[in-house]
Amino acid sequence: MSDPKIRTEAARAYPRKVVALTNVVIVSDHHGSAWTLHRRDDGRVLADLVVTGGDFPWLNARVDQREGLAEVRPLFAEELRLLDAGDLDVESWERAYEAIRIAVTLRSPEGHDS
């Protein structure tokens, strides 16, 4: 039987549909819902990220790009390049990650910015 305290804490931390199966808690992460990627400077929507699945706490999504996404795509490419480089230069990666955080924000289906 699953621990009610864990179920309650998961429901509070992740206010989505929570289903308990014996000792496993599955949190439904908006399958089919869309997160949105916005420019921080003007709020323009750059992409819809339609949830297709995931492995808690991570989500998989289809990216439906909108006008303007190409302008920030190099920021993501650089961050990924640094992660995949093998010998991670943490300071360079942190600068690349911060450049992304300065340029864009991710908004949940409920309208909360990440």
N, C-alpha and C positions, 0 to 999 in steps of 0.2 A: 504494500500500500504506500502511496506517495506521501511525503511529508507536507501537511497543510501549510506550515510556515514557509517552506520553499515556494510552494504554489502562490501564496499570498505575496511574498516578496517579488516574485517574477511578474505577477500581475501589476503590482505597483510600479516596478521599474520599467516594464514594457506593457503599456496599457493597450494591449491587443487581445484577441481571443486566445485564452490559455486552455490547453487540454492536457490533463494529467493521465499518463499511462503507467501503471505500477510506479516504478521509481524514476520515470522519465517525464520531464515536463516539456511539451512542445509548444512553442509560441508561434502563432500564425503571424507572418510578417507581410501582410497586405498583398498576397499573391494576386497579381493583376492590377494592383493600384500603381499610381505613378508618383514617384518622387520628381522633383524638378531642380535643375541646376540653374542658378541665377547669377548674373553679374552683380557684384557688390556695389559698384558705383552708380548704376542706374536701375537695378532691379530687373533688367530684361531677362526673360527666360531664354536660356541657351540650349536646353535639352530636356526632354521628358525621359525619365528612367523608369520603364515599366517592369515591375517585379515579375520574374519568371520562375523563381525558386530561390533556394539558398540553403545554407548550413549554418544554423544559429551560432554566432550573432551576425554572420555575413549574409548578404543578399546577392542574388544574381539578377541582372536586369538587362533588358533590351534598351539601347540608347537610340531614341528618336531625336535626331539633332534638328536644331532650328538655326535660323540665321544668327551668325555671330559666334557659334561654337568654334569655328576654325581659328578665330582670333586667340582663344585660350588653349587650344589643343597642344601647342608646343610646351606649355607649362607642364601638362600631364605627361607628355613624352619624355621630358627631361627628368621628372621625378621617377618615372618607371625605369629609364636608362640607368639612373644612379642605383636603384634598388637591384637591378639585374646585373650590375657590374661585377659581382663576385665579392670583391674586397670593399665593403661599404665604407665610404667616406661620410661619416655621420654628419659632420658640419655642413658639407655640401648638400646632403639630402635634406637636412633641416631647412636650409635656405630655399631649396626648391619647393618643399612642402609649404613653407610660409608664403611663398609667392602665389601658390594656388589658393591658400586661405585668404590672402589679401584680394585676389581677383574675383573669387566666386564663393557662393554659399549653396549648400544643399538643403532643400526644403522637403520635409516629410509630407505624406498625403494629408496629414492633419494641419499643415501650415506652419510647423515648427522648424526654424533654421537649425542646422547642425554646425 
